[in-house]
């Protein structure tokens, strides 16, 4: 059956689009498997028996859900959970509450030294925490006697975070000044304008900052190691997991079960908040 030239071009174009669709989605599936398979391996290993966990089997013969009960029954594990929730939750609230006003001022106020202030914020982002760890430890441990607690990590969050301030400032720059001018004409002060106008419009940016901070605090190992290592009652999940792994170095199923319990909250939080997170990061222009 002969086709007209137009029909042949249309058929070739359709075939090209189909092949392109298959190629793009095949790469997407391969990339997804590359990231997902390690989590699947950890999950399956956590559900194996003690004997099978040391073999080459990839799928459990029997699903040992009791491994998670054994992890929860480990002395101190629930305490690590509580400490991590306090550290991540309170730290996130303090970071957002302290960073929003500073970011608002840098984005919407005109004052002498604004550019210099912004440069100082950016320079703080470039300063590795290891550079100031010794003087900070001497201050918190020797002067305030707060070693063995998480307060040296939580209290500084009440004074803003450089990355959070920069991220929020970039987002607030996208809010038109006409909204703020209209609020001021109606008699709103700067604080009321921030609370009534800016914050509702900045929810995606605030959500992105909150998630960044929550993930950082939840996974932080360096800070608890410095300040809380001497007091097991102040350990977090990230630091306690290292101790758990050392005590169960031959029980890979229990180690993987503990790893799943540490990762699960972060994955769930991101799953339910990913829309706001992606929108906030996209509008601020921050790329990973």
Buried (B, 14 or more C-beta within 10 A) or exposed (E): EEEEEEEEEEEEEEEEEEEEEEEEEEEEEEEEEEEEEEEEEBBBBBBBBEEBBEEEEEEBEEEBEEBBEBBEEBEBBEBBBEBBBBBBBBBBBBBBEBBBBBBBBBBBEEEEEEEEBBEEBEEBEEEEEEEEBEEBBEEBBEEEEBBBBBBBBBBBBEEBBBBBBBBBBBBBBEBEEEEBEEBBEEEBEBEEBBEEBBEEBBEBBBBBBBBBBBBBBBBBEEBBBBBBBEEBEBBBBBBBBBBBBEEBEEBBBBBBBBBBBBBEBBEEBEEEBEEBBEBBBEBBEBEE
